């Protein structure tokens, strides 16, 4: 036996989780297709400078969690495994001149991501997100569309108690003054803050609202809220989004101290939360506006908004609620054979059955027919086709426990297909 284990935080997904993961992914693509979002597949690595600029050098995602790859050969550029999909989507929007298409450009992807995070339940070093981006529209209507799309996706999977926690994080006009108000609020308590929080106080006081350290949590409870410090445009946008969501019927909770762990957000910011879950597990997804990012990455100023939902956490929530989808069963038809040299024939017949739309496999062993039949029963097959020594076929109905006389191939294959159609 090999002593190798999967690396910490990088998991094997076995059944039933593998099927649930695939199902949630298929539903994500279907939800995006139905809403008219174009599919985009992005590379799994980008220049690390892209993430540094987009997500922010002081964010945990870049400062602690980025997997950088050593430059190789003549390629002097340092790449990084993507920790999120938004930066790549915006890079692609600019690179492929999508500004010349009708705006907003609606993009969807399901992406595997990497963050060197401390692994725990619901927090992995490799994980998957359903990511939606709408680039090129600054009005509150697209906020409603995007927020509702994520909420509906979760609801339709069966997570009906999902809540949207909504905030506005302001813009370049109003946020700097608020940040200074926040800094002034935390400064008298600076000595009590942890070392990490003291450095946040210096570099990015907004992140103090998200700290889990007791001293910061205590001080944050009385901190001024950004929604009291928005400029007129941000306040009007936030009011329109809040009112619109009430009309749609999405359960929204005002969360004036909600901040997100990525630096690119402006105005609308939200999270999809499941009440009653432990720690981070209930944070199923989050998103926001990023009106400055296209310009920051070298494009023309273009407003945008998007979200990402963590598929791994969705699967955990489904599992906790007993909502995992059924795993596909064994094949409906097994093709067995009396003679060991009929194996190739059995494989060919199973292929013919699959081509006709049935689920089928051959028994490729040379064991006795009795053992082959036992194997088919164990697999939950409905029928067995037995290849006789003279090449004819016998159909055995495992549900009714009866067996027909050996007959010509075409007729038996057709009868087997009818049988699984009627009994399947
Ligand atoms: P995020 O909040 O960093 O946002 O991640 C979104 C979701 O991804 C989280 O709510 C969580 O479900 C899942 N997630 C994050 N880290 C992990 C992890 N280590 N293990 C398992 N699941 C995880 C973003 O990534 C933004 N790019 C979202 C966005 C798109 N904003 C605008 N457009």
Boltz pocket constraint, residues with backbone or C-beta under 6 A from the ligand:
constraints:
  - pocket:
      binder: B
      contacts: [[A, 83], [A, 84], [A, 85], [A, 86], [A, 115], [A, 117], [A, 122], [A, 123], [A, 124], [A, 125], [A, 126], [A, 127], [A, 128], [A, 129], [A, 131], [A, 132], [A, 133], [A, 261], [A, 262], [A, 272], [A, 283], [A, 284], [A, 285], [A, 286], [A, 287], [A, 288], [A, 290], [A, 305], [A, 306], [A, 307], [A, 308], [A, 309], [A, 310], [A, 311], [A, 312], [A, 313]]
      max_distance: 6.0
